[in-house]
Every structure is written in structure tokens, then in C-alpha cells.
Amino acid sequence: MKFFKKDPLQIICFQSYGNDSHFYIRGRGLEDEQIDLEKSGFFSLLKNTWKRFETDEIANSGLTVKLPDNTFYYTETDSKGYFKLKIDLENLKQLTNEEGWLLYEVAYKDKHLGRVINNDNRFPGEMLIPSQKTRFGVISDIDDTILNTGVTSFLKLKLVFNTFFKNVRKRSPLEGASKFYHLLHRGISGDEANPVFYVSHSPWNLYRYLELFLKANDFPKGPILLRDFPKPFSKKDPSEKPQKQKEIIDLLNTYPNMEFILIGDSGEHDPDIYIEIAEAFPDRILAIYLRSVNHKKKMLRVRGLFESYKTTPVLLVESSELAIEHARINGFIQ
């Protein structure tokens, strides 16, 4: 009998995005602690939450990346197990499927790890290259935009409860959100395949949780862009932009000829971030949709921000049907 048996290894590849000449992927190497997102019950959910945040990273380990044309590239994990790979290549669109996804595999290069590895050391990943039919892109927040989190509740207690102690399949999307996003994805012609990018302030530890939520509630498939979990008591440079803002700017720079629709909520920082982005890229933002939140003070502040704002059309929406009507009038959807 072996005591203190070590967990097998895994590689979580985060859905990413690129273009015909830019290959960009990222993910994380971790011990596989067999988190079952389908489990219910307080103690099971508490155990899963602990496993998501008390991760055992595979740090400073070499990785091999295999593309569909059997070409190989190399990268390595950092001190927290994260990895990124950015390479300028050619004709990547030839490697995508009909939906624009480029499928690749990542494997541990270091054989000396001496650990049992799941999937025969082959871990799948996907990178989106938008279709030629694309007319615009959609960049959407998640929390309180499509998923009711309670971020505006007292001390954010509802946010903590919903995220940590509620089964992902029991989390309800905001009414009509999935329908609205599919209409935007299909566009005015019905087959535009406009890409949808989900950008959240949530940490990468919640990636699989959010991925399952989007899939279970029939949202269009798209890259999910999160952030590193902040260090306790770490001081942030006041001049540093929020990670969400950096991700959106990266998307705008990756697709310089693409216009975008921004979707968020009025509860936290989305209005300020979206205004700054629209001012920096005035010809690139078609519209801003901000879902209203049940918080009088925050809504008064947001209405004040947009009272005389003219750079980009902005709609504070009480329901998805109002957003659908606005998008239809402006020629974004059928």
C-alpha cells in the first residue's frame, strides 16, 4: 500500500483567440484533484471550492504544443503553473474547423516528473480565429451581466454564497441573455458568426465553473478571459489599468479592423472602463449595453456618467428584450 499517493497531473487549456498569423494560447499545469462540478450539497460544494483555490501548481515545467498539421512548439509554466505561448505563424485559418476553432494539444515535456498523467499526457485546447463572415465582435462581462452574482449586495455576501456554495447547474442566467447573445452572434444576415468574448474580473480558478455555466445555459461558445488571483495584502499601482480593461484593449489590437459591441452592468467598474475604451477607440465601438442593477446609488452615478455622453450609443437596459429591440433598430441583428 502506498501512503500519501500523489495526484495525477493535468493541463487546463483556457479557450483563447488569435488570427491567421498570430497563435496565442494560455493555460495552467496543476495536480488533478478530481473536482466534480456536478456535485451538490453544502459539504461537497465547500470541498470543491477549497480545491479550486488551494491549487497544487506544476511550476517551471516544460510543455510541448502540437498543432493539427503536426508541427510542435515549446513553452513552460511559471512559478504559479500558468503558461502562455505567442508565436507569429502563417495560414493558421487553414487549421481551423468550420466554426473557426483551431484545435491543439499540450503535453508535459519533462519526463522526469515521475507522475501518473491523465489522458496519455495529451490535453486538448482551442483557439478561436474569427470567420471571414464576421461583421463585429461582442465583448461581454459575466458577473451580473449574464449571471446573477449579487456583486452589489451588502459586503458582497450574496456573491460569496452564489459562487462558493451553489451548484453551477442551479445558477440561473439573467432572463433572455442567451437569446440576445445568439442573435448578436448570428448578426443581421443570420450566419455572420460574430465572435463573443467573455471578460470577467473573476480569477482563473473559476474558469471551468464559468465554462460549464455558459455551456449549460446555451450561450455562444467563446474565449473566457479572467485574471490571476491577487496576492493577499498586495498593493496595486493606482496608475495600473484593471485586468479587464487590458484584455479588451488586447482584443481591439488583435483585430484592428473589427468593430465591437461592449456589454456589461452598472454595478461595478464596467461603465468607467467602457467609456475610457470608447474614447480611445471612438470609431471601433458600435454600442455599449449596461444592464441595470438593483442599487439606487450606483444607478444614479451611472446615469450621471452618460447623461451628456455622445461618443458611442449607450443603453441602460432593464431587460434583454429592450437590448434586442435596440440592436434590431440599429441593424446589428435580424
Buried (B, 14 or more C-beta within 10 A) or exposed (E): EEEEEEBBBBBBBBBBBBBBEBBBBBBBBBBBBEBEBEEEEEEEBEBBBEBBEEBBBBEEBBBBBBBBEEEEBEBBBBEBBBBEBEBEBEEBBEBBEEEBBBBBBBBBBBEEBEBEBBBEBEBEBBBBBBBEEBBBBBBBBBBBBBBBBBBBBEEBEBBBEBBBEEBBEEBEBBEBBBEBBBBBBBBBEEEBBBBBBBBBBBBBBBBBBBBBBBEBBEBBBBBBBBBEBEEEEEEEEEEEEBBBBBBBBBBBEBBEEBBBBBBBBBBBBBBBBBBBBBEEBEEBBBBBBBBBBEBEEBBEEBEEBBEEBEEBBBBBBEBBEBBBBBBEEBEBBE
